[in-house]
Amino acid sequence: MSQPSSHVYETLYILKPGMTDSDAAAIHQKIDSVITKFQGQLRHRDDWGVRELAYPIEKDSNGRYCVAVYSGTGGVVEEIERHFKISDDVMRFLTTSVEQDYDYTKSKKQITASEEEVKRNRELRKKGELSGSRYPRE
């Protein structure tokens, strides 16, 4: 009998901002148990902390952002998302399929560099040293 096919996924999920670390750990543990059940492996977990949402969700303007990168056989994503849907503490979630050799730490460094550049440009724009347009006026 052949080995079941395993795929790699990245799931971003937003938890309610007032959750305690132990409550968040319980949700993380549930994800871990589902991944194990589907013969997978957690590759990386990252907690970005509480950040401002793009728009209010259920009267909350902030949320606790978490990322999990994992592998698993068919059905692992559906089962994790089923648990998210029945949890009152998960505000939103998004899962994407990524390449087998996906390196989250490399992607995180690129994201951090981009965020720092945006922050620098915002500060320069406030000081008037940078125009608001990408293209200089002729």
C-alpha positions in Angstrom: 0.0 0.0 0.0 1.3 3.4 -0.9 1.9 6.2 1.5 -0.8 8.9 1.6 0.1 12.2 -0.1 1.1 15.0 2.3 0.7 18.7 1.4 2.1 21.8 3.1 -0.3 24.6 4.2 0.0 28.0 5.9 -3.0 29.1 8.0 -3.4 32.7 9.3 -6.0 33.0 12.0 -7.1 36.0 14.0 -8.1 35.5 17.6 -10.1 37.9 19.8 -7.7 40.5 21.2 -8.6 40.0 24.9 -7.7 36.3 25.0 -5.2 35.1 27.6 -2.1 33.2 26.6 -3.5 30.0 28.1 -6.7 30.3 26.0 -4.6 30.9 22.9 -2.5 27.9 23.8 -5.6 25.7 24.0 -6.5 26.7 20.4 -2.9 26.0 19.3 -3.1 22.6 21.0 -6.3 21.8 19.2 -4.6 22.6 15.9 -1.6 20.4 16.9 -3.9 17.4 17.7 -5.7 17.7 14.3 -2.4 17.9 12.4 -1.1 14.8 14.3 -4.4 13.0 13.6 -3.9 13.6 9.8 -0.3 12.3 9.9 1.1 15.8 9.6 3.8 17.8 11.2 3.7 21.4 12.5 6.6 23.1 10.8 6.3 26.6 12.3 4.0 28.6 14.5 4.2 32.4 15.0 2.2 34.7 17.2 2.3 38.3 15.8 0.5 39.7 18.8 -2.4 42.1 18.8 -2.7 44.3 15.8 -5.2 46.7 14.3 -7.7 45.2 11.9 -8.3 46.7 8.5 -12.0 46.9 9.5 -13.9 46.2 12.7 -15.1 42.6 13.2 -17.9 42.1 15.8 -17.2 45.6 17.2 -13.5 44.7 17.7 -10.9 46.9 16.0 -7.9 44.8 17.1 -7.1 41.1 16.8 -4.4 38.6 17.8 -2.8 37.3 14.6 -1.3 33.8 14.6 0.3 31.8 11.8 0.7 28.0 11.5 2.7 26.3 8.8 2.1 22.5 8.7 1.9 19.4 6.5 -0.8 16.8 6.5 -2.9 14.4 4.5 -6.2 15.2 2.8 -8.8 16.6 5.1 -6.5 18.3 7.6 -7.4 21.8 6.4 -11.1 21.1 6.5 -10.9 19.7 10.1 -8.8 22.7 11.4 -11.2 25.1 9.7 -14.2 23.2 11.2 -12.8 23.8 14.7 -12.2 27.5 13.9 -15.9 27.8 12.7 -17.3 26.4 16.0 -14.9 28.5 18.2 -16.2 31.9 19.4 -12.6 33.0 19.9 -11.5 32.8 16.3 -12.6 35.9 14.4 -11.2 35.1 10.9 -8.9 32.5 9.2 -7.3 31.9 5.8 -5.5 28.8 4.6 -3.2 28.7 1.6 -1.3 25.8 0.1 2.4 26.4 -0.1 5.4 24.7 -1.8 6.9 21.7 -0.1 10.2 23.6 0.4 8.4 26.7 1.8 10.6 28.6 4.4 8.4 30.7 6.7 11.4 32.4 8.4 12.6 33.7 5.1 9.1 35.0 4.2 8.8 36.6 7.7 12.1 38.4 7.2 10.8 39.8 3.9 7.6 40.9 5.5 9.4 42.6 8.4 11.7 44.4 5.9 8.7 45.6 3.9 6.9 46.8 7.0 10.0 48.7 8.1 10.2 50.4 4.7 6.6 51.4 4.8 7.1 52.8 8.3 10.2 54.8 7.2 8.3 56.2 4.1 5.4 57.2 6.3 7.7 59.1 8.6 9.5 60.8 5.7 6.1 61.7 4.2 5.0 63.2 7.5 8.2 65.3 7.5 7.6 66.4 3.9 10.8 64.7 2.6 8.9 62.2 0.4 6.2 63.0 -2.0 2.9 61.0 -1.7 3.3 59.7 -5.3 5.4 56.9 -6.6 6.4 59.0 -9.6 8.0 62.4 -9.5 6.2 65.3 -11.1 7.6 66.5 -14.4 
